[in-house]
């Protein structure tokens, strides 16, 4: 069950929030935990072991945290045990299949044929569990004494399966004491519907262009169409994940929580360094707080700083998926950001026009590495982006890019406009205009429900990470 689905919007939301709002504040965590576990269980009906692993992670983190408080002399041992447990689970489900496939290619083992399905949300609740144990170990927080409150923290359905990555200190106060006001509910619903519209009405349709090009085959497309396709994928990925994050934040508001912002107009960035401060903010913060700084950050000299940045970006690539393309993507970002810091980043910041042109080319190129997991196909796609001779620019289908431009230009126009700050300034300006906001929400919700009813919907891209 996903947020952009009729069962969630027409069944789960009305049933859950009716019970949640009718329940006294002191019992709201009971309802939230029950609803969150039902939500997760619905996605694991055919794989009950995944639900068991999730419950085991909650239980292990809770008791390890309490052990750290009661036996502080063994904090490091408990922290190490927790990290090993989490990484073992994540490593098996996310990377074992890939490693076995590669081993099968190198050694004659016969057909291993082991299909390991990734549990929903494991990449996200693993990081939240590790951050909690690390914070308890450092003394940043006290271990949560209530199993109910801790289970709610790790299982809250609005951020469970694709973030934002929420650290315990961010929600600790609201876990223990919160009161849901009408303003919270109203604001949350507005944010949720707007995120739903970005996902269903923009990310899904513009993403069809990337799907079409993959179906045609990279060898059969022209250079202009190749660039159009990767621009479409860049917009799809942004509005898919941004839309999901807004829905999660909106649902959090409706529950009485303030979840952290995950995006800050990243496509307006002038450098890749700035881009990754604005994109998936909670993931970047997590790696900074729990990997980069513990390794020494930038405090131990130039070479150590470079090493630490390399480790962070390698881990960032590997965290997103098991494949050589993700390793290549992470290392490429490390090289680009390193060059910016050392040579030309300040120049791009001082000359905005140059920075925007630079990023307009670089963003889709790096997302190409992210999107194409077959290295041979990746090489073929880049040969279409950068043909060796003028004759290779065009495909056997004359004017293929004109055909697709005529189909997709409204989505490109809407996507580029929504990458700017202008639409959000308009929403802020008219937020107290009930007629305008009400009409806009009704139109977005009706159009989204219609598209979902007709089956014009796709799973969130980040669910596979």
NORJOJO-V161486 format. One record per residue. SS is DSSP state (2 for helix, 1 for strand, 0 for the rest). PSI is psi in radians with two decimals (* if undefined). NEAR is the number of other C-alpha atoms within 8 Angstrom. Layout:
[[SS & PSI & NEAR] [SS & PSI & NEAR]]
This chain:
[[0 & 2.21 & 8] [0 & 2.84 & 6] [0 & -0.67 & 9] [0 & 0.98 & 11] [0 & 2.64 & 9] [2 & -0.72 & 10] [2 & -0.67 & 8] [2 & -0.83 & 12] [2 & -0.66 & 11] [2 & -0.30 & 8] [2 & -1.04 & 9] [2 & -0.89 & 9] [2 & -0.91 & 9] [2 & -0.74 & 9] [2 & -0.82 & 8] [2 & -0.89 & 9] [2 & -0.49 & 8] [2 & -0.84 & 8] [2 & -0.70 & 9] [2 & -0.79 & 10] [2 & -0.46 & 7] [2 & -0.25 & 6] [0 & 2.37 & 9] [0 & 2.67 & 7] [2 & -0.68 & 7] [2 & -0.22 & 6] [2 & 0.06 & 8] [2 & -0.58 & 10] [2 & -0.56 & 11] [2 & -0.79 & 8] [2 & -0.72 & 11] [2 & -0.73 & 11] [2 & -0.80 & 13] [2 & -0.78 & 8] [2 & -0.70 & 10] [2 & -0.73 & 12] [2 & -0.65 & 10] [2 & -0.72 & 8] [2 & -0.81 & 10] [2 & -0.68 & 10] [2 & -0.61 & 10] [2 & -0.53 & 8] [0 & -0.10 & 9] [0 & 0.39 & 12] [0 & -0.67 & 7] [0 & -0.04 & 5] [0 & 1.21 & 7] [2 & -0.40 & 9] [2 & -0.53 & 6] [2 & -0.67 & 10] [2 & -0.70 & 11] [2 & -0.69 & 8] [2 & -0.72 & 8] [2 & -0.81 & 9] [2 & -0.65 & 8] [2 & -0.66 & 8] [2 & -0.77 & 10] [2 & -0.85 & 12] [2 & -0.79 & 9] [2 & -0.78 & 9] [2 & -0.68 & 12] [2 & -0.87 & 12] [2 & -0.58 & 8] [2 & -0.70 & 12] [2 & -0.75 & 13] [2 & -0.67 & 11] [2 & -0.66 & 11] [2 & -0.68 & 14] [2 & -0.66 & 11] [2 & -0.45 & 6] [0 & 1.21 & 8] [2 & -0.41 & 8] [2 & -0.26 & 5] [2 & 0.36 & 8] [2 & -0.81 & 12] [2 & -0.66 & 8] [2 & -0.76 & 7] [2 & -0.69 & 11] [2 & -0.80 & 12] [2 & -0.75 & 8] [2 & -0.74 & 8] [2 & -0.76 & 13] [2 & -0.77 & 9] [2 & -0.75 & 8] [2 & -0.86 & 8] [2 & -0.82 & 12] [2 & -0.53 & 9] [2 & -0.78 & 8] [2 & -0.86 & 8] [2 & -0.76 & 12] [2 & -0.74 & 9] [2 & -0.92 & 9] [2 & -0.54 & 12] [2 & -0.54 & 12] [2 & -0.26 & 11] [2 & -0.75 & 10] [2 & -0.77 & 12] [2 & -0.79 & 10] [2 & -0.68 & 8] [2 & -0.69 & 9] [2 & -0.74 & 9] [2 & -0.65 & 8] [2 & -0.65 & 8] [2 & -0.58 & 12] [2 & -0.57 & 7] [2 & -0.51 & 6] [0 & 2.47 & 6] [0 & 1.73 & 6] [0 & 0.03 & 6] [0 & -3.00 & 5] [0 & 1.80 & 5] [0 & -0.82 & 8] [0 & 0.96 & 4] [0 & 2.03 & 5] [0 & 1.88 & 5] [0 & 1.97 & 8] [0 & 2.30 & 5] [0 & 2.16 & 8] [0 & 2.45 & 8] [0 & 2.26 & 9] [0 & 0.09 & 11] [2 & -0.58 & 11] [2 & -0.53 & 9] [2 & -0.81 & 12] [2 & -0.38 & 13] [2 & -0.82 & 11] [2 & -0.63 & 10] [2 & -0.69 & 13] [2 & -0.76 & 13] [2 & -0.72 & 11] [2 & -0.67 & 12] [2 & -0.84 & 12] [2 & -0.69 & 13] [2 & -0.71 & 10] [2 & -0.67 & 10] [2 & -0.74 & 14] [2 & -0.68 & 11] [2 & -0.25 & 7] [0 & 0.16 & 7] [0 & -0.63 & 7] [0 & 2.83 & 8] [0 & 2.57 & 7] [0 & 2.40 & 10] [0 & 2.23 & 10] [0 & -0.36 & 6] [0 & 2.08 & 6] [2 & -0.64 & 8] [2 & -0.90 & 9] [2 & -0.71 & 11] [2 & -0.72 & 12] [2 & -0.65 & 11] [2 & -0.78 & 13] [2 & -0.84 & 10] [2 & -0.31 & 11] [2 & 0.00 & 11] [0 & 2.08 & 11] [2 & -0.46 & 11] [2 & -0.40 & 10] [2 & 0.18 & 11] [2 & -0.74 & 12] [0 & -0.28 & 12] [0 & 0.50 & 10] [0 & -2.95 & 10] [0 & 2.70 & 14] [0 & 1.99 & 12] [0 & 2.11 & 12] [0 & 2.70 & 9] [2 & -0.76 & 10] [2 & -0.45 & 7] [2 & -0.49 & 9] [2 & 0.06 & 13] [2 & -0.86 & 8] [2 & -0.78 & 9] [2 & -0.44 & 9] [2 & -0.59 & 11] [2 & -0.49 & 7] [0 & 1.94 & 7] [0 & 2.65 & 10] [0 & 2.13 & 6] [0 & 2.06 & 9] [0 & 2.88 & 7] [2 & -0.65 & 6] [2 & -0.69 & 6] [2 & -0.79 & 11] [2 & -0.80 & 13] [2 & -0.87 & 9] [2 & -0.75 & 11] [2 & -0.72 & 14] [2 & -0.70 & 11] [2 & -0.84 & 10] [2 & -0.72 & 12] [2 & -0.84 & 14] [2 & -0.70 & 12] [2 & -0.75 & 13] [2 & -0.68 & 14] [2 & -0.75 & 16] [2 & -0.72 & 13] [2 & -0.68 & 13] [2 & -0.96 & 15] [2 & -0.68 & 15] [2 & -0.24 & 12] [2 & -1.00 & 14] [2 & -0.80 & 15] [2 & -0.93 & 14] [2 & -0.68 & 10] [2 & -0.45 & 15] [2 & -0.33 & 12] [2 & -0.49 & 8] [2 & -0.76 & 13] [2 & -0.69 & 12] [2 & -0.75 & 8] [2 & -0.78 & 8] [2 & -0.67 & 12] [2 & -0.63 & 8] [2 & -0.72 & 6] [2 & -0.71 & 8] [0 & 2.32 & 8] [2 & -0.52 & 12] [2 & -0.25 & 7] [2 & 0.15 & 9] [0 & 2.73 & 16] [0 & 2.89 & 13] [2 & -0.78 & 14] [2 & -0.68 & 9] [2 & -0.62 & 11] [2 & -0.77 & 14] [2 & -0.71 & 9] [2 & -0.73 & 9] [2 & -0.76 & 11] [2 & -0.50 & 13] [2 & -0.70 & 9] [2 & -0.75 & 13] [2 & -0.69 & 14] [2 & -0.73 & 11] [2 & -0.70 & 12] [2 & -0.84 & 13] [2 & -0.73 & 10] [2 & -0.92 & 9] [2 & -0.41 & 12] [2 & -0.91 & 14] [2 & -0.66 & 12] [2 & -0.75 & 12] [2 & -0.77 & 14] [2 & -0.79 & 14] [2 & -0.70 & 12] [2 & -0.72 & 12] [2 & -0.74 & 16] [2 & -0.77 & 14] [2 & -0.71 & 16] [2 & -0.79 & 14] [2 & -0.66 & 12] [2 & -0.76 & 13] [2 & -0.76 & 14] [2 & -0.39 & 14] [2 & -0.18 & 8] [0 & 0.18 & 13] [0 & 2.67 & 10] [0 & 1.63 & 8] [0 & 2.65 & 12] [0 & 2.61 & 9] [0 & 2.47 & 9] [0 & -0.28 & 12] [0 & 2.54 & 10] [0 & 1.22 & 7] [0 & 1.01 & 11] [2 & -0.52 & 13] [2 & 0.02 & 8] [2 & 0.03 & 9] [0 & 2.67 & 13] [0 & -0.27 & 14] [0 & 2.83 & 13] [2 & -0.53 & 12] [2 & -0.82 & 8] [2 & -0.68 & 10] [2 & -0.79 & 13] [2 & -0.01 & 11] [2 & -0.32 & 10] [2 & -0.31 & 13] [0 & 2.33 & 11] [0 & 1.03 & 11] [2 & -0.69 & 12] [2 & -0.54 & 12] [2 & -0.78 & 9] [2 & -0.71 & 10] [2 & -0.67 & 8] [2 & -0.85 & 12] [2 & -0.61 & 10] [2 & -0.80 & 9] [2 & -0.59 & 9] [2 & -0.04 & 10] [2 & -1.02 & 10] [2 & -0.91 & 13] [0 & -0.80 & 10] [0 & -0.49 & 8] [0 & -0.18 & 7] [0 & -0.18 & 11] [0 & -2.28 & 11] [0 & 0.37 & 9] [0 & -0.11 & 6] [0 & 0.50 & 8] [0 & 2.91 & 7] [2 & -0.83 & 7] [2 & -0.71 & 6] [2 & -0.66 & 11] [2 & -0.78 & 13] [2 & -0.75 & 9] [2 & -0.79 & 8] [2 & -0.71 & 12] [2 & -0.69 & 10] [2 & -0.78 & 10] [2 & -0.77 & 8] [2 & -0.80 & 11] [2 & -0.54 & 12] [2 & -0.80 & 12] [2 & -0.66 & 9] [2 & -0.77 & 9] [2 & -0.83 & 14] [2 & -0.63 & 12] [2 & -0.60 & 9] [2 & -0.39 & 8] [0 & 2.87 & 10] [0 & 1.88 & 10] [0 & 2.61 & 9] [2 & -0.51 & 8] [2 & -0.59 & 12] [2 & -0.62 & 15] [2 & -0.80 & 11] [2 & -0.72 & 10] [2 & -0.82 & 12] [2 & -0.76 & 14] [2 & -0.66 & 12] [2 & -0.76 & 9] [2 & -0.68 & 11] [2 & -0.78 & 12] [2 & -0.81 & 8] [2 & -0.84 & 9] [2 & -0.66 & 10] [2 & -0.75 & 9] [2 & -0.68 & 10] [2 & -0.78 & 13] [2 & -0.61 & 9] [2 & -0.59 & 7] [2 & -1.08 & 7] [2 & 0.10 & 9] [2 & -0.77 & 11] [2 & -0.64 & 9] [2 & -0.77 & 7] [2 & -0.64 & 12] [2 & -0.60 & 10] [2 & -0.35 & 6] [0 & 1.46 & 8] [2 & -0.68 & 9] [2 & -0.77 & 6] [2 & -0.71 & 9] [2 & -0.72 & 13] [2 & -0.70 & 11] [2 & -0.80 & 8] [2 & -0.81 & 10] [2 & -0.55 & 13] [2 & -0.51 & 8] [2 & -0.74 & 8] [2 & -0.67 & 8] [2 & -0.93 & 9] [2 & -0.54 & 12] [2 & -0.76 & 9] [2 & -0.59 & 11] [2 & -0.42 & 11] [2 & -0.76 & 10] [2 & -0.61 & 13] [2 & -0.66 & 10] [2 & -0.55 & 6] [0 & 1.90 & 10] [0 & -0.18 & 12] [0 & 1.99 & 7] [2 & -0.65 & 9] [2 & -0.70 & 6] [2 & -0.57 & 10] [2 & -0.78 & 12] [2 & -0.70 & 8] [2 & -0.73 & 10] [2 & -0.72 & 11] [2 & -0.51 & 9] [2 & -0.42 & 9] [2 & -0.62 & 15] [2 & -0.67 & 10] [0 & 1.34 & 7] [0 & 2.59 & 11] [0 & -0.42 & 6] [0 & 2.79 & 6] [2 & -0.53 & 6] [2 & -0.42 & 5] [2 & -0.03 & 11] [0 & -0.65 & 11] [0 & 2.66 & 9] [0 & 3.05 & 11] [0 & -0.31 & 6] [0 & 1.76 & 7] [0 & 2.24 & 6] [0 & 0.50 & 6] [2 & -0.64 & 11] [2 & -0.52 & 10] [2 & -0.72 & 7] [2 & -0.85 & 8] [2 & -0.54 & 10] [2 & -0.67 & 8] [2 & -0.47 & 7] [2 & -0.64 & 7] [2 & -0.03 & 10] [2 & -0.61 & 8] [2 & -0.61 & 7] [2 & -0.62 & 10] [2 & -0.78 & 10] [2 & -0.81 & 8] [2 & -0.72 & 9] [2 & -0.78 & 10] [2 & -0.69 & 8] [2 & -0.71 & 9] [2 & -0.16 & 9] [0 & -0.30 & 10] [0 & 3.10 & 10] [0 & -0.20 & 8] [2 & -0.87 & 8] [2 & -0.55 & 9] [2 & -0.54 & 7] [2 & -0.67 & 8] [2 & -0.75 & 8] [2 & -0.71 & 9] [2 & -0.68 & 7] [2 & -0.68 & 7] [0 & 0.32 & 9] [0 & -0.43 & 8] [0 & 0.04 & 6] [0 & 1.67 & 7] [2 & -0.70 & 7] [2 & -0.79 & 6] [2 & -0.90 & 8] [2 & -0.74 & 12] [2 & -0.75 & 8] [2 & -0.72 & 8] [2 & -0.80 & 8] [2 & -0.75 & 11] [2 & -0.72 & 8] [2 & -0.78 & 8] [2 & -0.79 & 11] [2 & -0.76 & 11] [2 & -0.79 & 8] [2 & -0.68 & 9] [2 & -0.77 & 12] [2 & -0.68 & 9] [2 & -0.79 & 8] [2 & -0.70 & 12] [2 & -0.67 & 13] [2 & -0.68 & 8] [0 & -0.07 & 6] [0 & 0.23 & 6] [0 & 1.15 & 9] [0 & 2.69 & 9] [0 & 2.68 & 5] [0 & 2.74 & 6] [0 & 2.37 & 8] [2 & -0.65 & 8] [2 & -0.09 & 7] [2 & -0.47 & 10] [2 & -0.04 & 5] [0 & * & 8]]
